[in-house]
């Protein structure tokens, strides 16, 4: 017997927005150092694509794209001007904020996380210790990280395991796994990540990355848009500042 009722029943239980790829315009601003870039973001289940339209950043510049696959664990970087691509894994990779990591040979330990809801905001507070070794000298540090995610339209996603643009990624695998488990699986309209680091009782150094999303739309996506284009050659990324 054909289950003719199944399709409409599934549509009622699981709205279209849970399955459709969603596109949004984004604008990212970093403080200390001061960088910014903007473009479009497409999220399709556990994969995403950033197309950079303009910006001033060592990596994220106009005419580049970042493809994130398998929940952000695999990254493909495209340089359209050079027609090149580069693949890397996210394991052991830190995010934008250098204050979430250490200097020299560093390990992270003793992490504590606390997640909460405040109206339409999801808040995640992270604390952990750093053990650093620089030219044979050992030092300790403490990191405090706060992630505030304001929700957008009701699109579910599994692609942004450490927040928009890996902003809350530390590079320490056990801490990153704990962060990913507590990040919301819903598309944000804004996300602010602030990381502060204090080394051996010295001054506190703080950095912030803010990303806002707007103009959400459902879009069709082809599988080939999550792979390097035909004719692009494999090459290490070129780090340069935009104009």
C-alpha positions as CSV (number, residue, x, y, z in Angstrom):
1,X,0.0,0.0,0.0
2,X,1.3,3.4,-0.9
3,X,1.6,5.8,1.9
4,X,0.1,8.8,0.1
5,X,-0.3,10.7,3.4
6,X,3.4,10.5,4.2
7,X,4.7,13.5,2.2
8,X,2.2,16.0,3.5
9,X,2.6,14.6,7.1
10,X,6.4,15.1,6.8
11,X,5.9,18.6,5.5
12,X,3.8,19.4,8.6
13,X,6.2,17.9,11.0
14,X,9.3,19.3,9.4
15,X,8.8,22.7,7.7
16,X,10.6,23.4,4.5
17,X,13.0,25.8,6.2
18,X,14.6,22.9,8.0
19,X,15.8,21.3,4.8
20,X,16.3,24.2,2.3
21,X,19.7,25.9,1.8
22,X,19.6,29.4,3.2
23,X,21.5,32.4,1.9
24,X,22.3,35.6,3.8
25,X,24.5,38.6,3.5
26,X,27.1,38.9,6.2
27,X,29.4,41.6,7.6
28,X,32.3,40.7,10.0
29,X,34.2,43.1,12.1
30,X,37.3,42.3,14.3
31,X,38.8,44.6,16.9
32,X,42.4,44.7,18.0
33,X,43.6,44.2,15.3
34,X,41.0,46.0,13.2
35,X,39.9,43.9,10.2
36,X,36.6,43.6,8.4
37,X,35.1,41.7,5.5
38,X,31.7,41.1,4.0
39,X,30.0,38.9,1.5
40,X,27.4,36.1,1.3
41,X,27.0,32.9,3.3
42,X,25.1,29.8,2.2
43,X,24.3,27.0,4.7
44,X,23.0,23.7,3.5
45,X,22.6,21.1,6.3
46,X,26.2,20.3,7.5
47,X,28.0,22.3,4.8
48,X,28.4,26.0,4.2
49,X,30.0,28.4,1.7
50,X,31.4,31.9,2.2
51,X,31.9,34.1,-0.8
52,X,33.9,37.2,0.1
53,X,32.9,40.4,-1.7
54,X,35.2,42.9,-0.1
55,X,37.5,43.2,2.9
56,X,40.8,43.9,4.5
57,X,42.2,40.8,6.2
58,X,45.3,38.6,5.7
59,X,43.1,35.7,4.4
60,X,39.6,36.9,3.8
61,X,39.7,39.2,0.8
62,X,37.6,39.9,-2.3
63,X,37.6,37.2,-4.9
64,X,38.0,34.4,-2.3
65,X,35.6,31.7,-1.1
66,X,35.7,29.4,1.9
67,X,33.8,26.1,1.7
68,X,33.1,24.2,5.0
69,X,32.0,20.6,4.9
70,X,31.2,17.8,7.4
71,X,30.1,20.2,10.1
72,X,33.1,22.5,9.6
73,X,35.7,19.8,10.0
74,X,36.9,20.1,6.4
75,X,37.8,23.5,4.8
76,X,38.3,24.2,1.1
77,X,39.8,27.7,0.3
78,X,39.3,29.1,-3.2
79,X,41.3,32.0,-4.7
80,X,39.3,33.0,-7.7
81,X,41.9,35.5,-8.9
82,X,44.6,32.9,-9.0
83,X,42.2,30.0,-9.8
84,X,43.7,27.9,-7.0
85,X,42.3,25.9,-4.1
86,X,43.6,24.5,-0.9
87,X,42.2,21.9,1.5
88,X,42.8,21.7,5.2
89,X,41.3,20.0,8.3
90,X,39.9,21.9,11.2
91,X,41.5,19.7,13.9
92,X,44.0,21.7,15.9
93,X,43.0,24.9,14.0
94,X,42.2,28.1,16.0
95,X,39.8,30.8,15.0
96,X,40.2,34.5,14.4
97,X,41.0,35.5,18.0
98,X,44.6,35.1,19.0
99,X,43.7,35.7,22.6
100,X,41.9,32.3,22.7
101,X,45.2,30.6,22.2
102,X,48.7,31.0,23.6
103,X,52.2,31.9,22.3
104,X,54.8,29.3,21.5
105,X,54.1,25.7,22.4
106,X,50.8,25.8,24.1
107,X,48.3,23.4,25.6
108,X,44.8,24.1,27.0
109,X,43.3,22.5,30.1
110,X,40.8,22.8,33.0
111,X,38.0,24.1,30.8
112,X,34.6,25.0,32.1
113,X,31.5,25.9,30.1
114,X,28.2,27.5,30.9
115,X,25.3,27.9,28.4
116,X,22.1,29.9,29.0
117,X,19.3,31.6,27.2
118,X,18.5,35.3,27.6
119,X,15.4,36.2,25.6
120,X,16.3,35.6,22.0
121,X,20.0,35.2,22.8
122,X,22.0,32.1,23.4
123,X,24.9,32.8,25.7
124,X,28.0,30.6,26.1
125,X,30.7,31.3,28.6
126,X,34.0,29.4,28.4
127,X,37.0,29.4,30.7
128,X,40.3,27.4,30.5
129,X,43.9,27.5,31.4
130,X,46.9,27.8,29.0
131,X,50.3,26.3,29.6
132,X,52.9,28.0,27.3
133,X,56.6,27.5,26.6
134,X,58.5,30.2,24.8
135,X,62.2,29.7,24.2
136,X,62.4,27.4,27.2
137,X,60.5,29.7,29.5
138,X,57.2,28.3,30.8
139,X,54.3,30.5,31.6
140,X,50.6,30.1,32.4
141,X,47.6,32.1,31.3
142,X,43.8,32.1,31.8
143,X,41.3,32.6,28.9
144,X,37.7,33.8,29.3
145,X,35.5,33.6,26.2
146,X,31.9,34.8,25.8
147,X,29.8,33.9,22.8
148,X,26.4,35.7,22.3
149,X,24.3,34.4,19.5
150,X,21.1,36.2,18.5
151,X,18.7,34.0,16.6
152,X,17.5,34.8,13.1
153,X,14.7,33.0,11.1
154,X,14.0,29.4,12.1
155,X,16.6,27.7,9.8
156,X,18.3,24.7,11.4
157,X,21.9,24.1,10.6
158,X,24.8,21.7,11.4
159,X,27.5,23.4,9.4
160,X,28.7,26.1,12.0
161,X,30.0,23.9,14.8
162,X,32.1,26.7,16.3
163,X,29.9,29.7,15.4
164,X,30.1,31.9,12.4
165,X,33.5,31.7,10.7
166,X,35.1,29.5,13.4
167,X,35.1,32.5,15.7
168,X,34.8,30.4,18.9
169,X,37.4,27.8,17.9
170,X,40.4,27.5,20.2
171,X,42.6,24.9,18.5
172,X,42.5,22.7,21.6
173,X,40.5,19.7,20.5
174,X,38.9,18.7,23.8
175,X,37.8,22.3,24.4
176,X,36.5,22.7,20.8
177,X,34.5,19.5,21.1
178,X,32.8,20.9,24.3
179,X,32.1,24.2,22.6
180,X,30.6,22.6,19.5
181,X,28.2,20.5,21.7
182,X,26.8,23.6,23.3
183,X,26.6,25.9,20.2
184,X,23.0,26.4,18.9
185,X,22.0,24.5,15.8
186,X,19.9,27.4,14.5
187,X,20.9,30.2,12.1
188,X,21.9,33.4,13.9
189,X,21.2,36.9,12.9
190,X,24.2,38.1,14.9
191,X,27.0,36.6,16.8
192,X,29.6,38.3,19.0
193,X,32.6,36.4,20.3
194,X,34.9,38.1,22.9
195,X,38.1,36.4,24.1
196,X,40.2,37.8,26.9
197,X,43.6,36.4,28.0
198,X,45.7,37.2,31.0
199,X,49.3,35.9,31.2
200,X,50.8,35.3,34.7
201,X,48.7,38.1,36.4
202,X,49.7,40.6,33.7
203,X,47.3,42.9,31.8
204,X,44.2,41.5,30.2
205,X,44.2,41.5,26.4
206,X,40.8,41.3,24.8
207,X,39.6,40.8,21.2
208,X,36.1,40.7,19.7
209,X,34.7,39.5,16.4
210,X,31.1,40.5,15.5
211,X,29.2,39.1,12.5
212,X,25.8,40.2,11.4
213,X,23.5,38.4,8.9
214,X,20.7,39.9,6.9
215,X,18.5,39.2,3.9
216,X,17.8,35.5,4.5
217,X,16.5,33.7,1.5
218,X,15.9,30.0,0.5
219,X,18.2,29.1,-2.4
220,X,18.8,26.0,-4.5
221,X,22.3,24.7,-4.3
222,X,24.2,22.3,-6.5
223,X,26.7,19.8,-5.1
224,X,29.4,21.2,-7.3
225,X,29.3,24.5,-5.5
226,X,30.9,22.8,-2.5
227,X,33.9,21.5,-4.5
228,X,36.8,23.3,-6.2
229,X,35.7,24.5,-9.7
230,X,37.0,22.6,-12.7
231,X,40.3,24.0,-13.9
232,X,41.5,25.3,-10.5
233,X,44.9,24.0,-9.4
234,X,45.9,23.0,-5.9
235,X,48.2,25.5,-4.2
236,X,48.9,26.8,-0.7
237,X,46.9,29.9,0.2
238,X,48.3,33.3,-0.3
239,X,48.2,35.6,2.7
240,X,47.8,39.2,1.7
241,X,46.0,42.3,2.7
242,X,43.2,43.6,0.6
243,X,43.2,47.0,-0.9
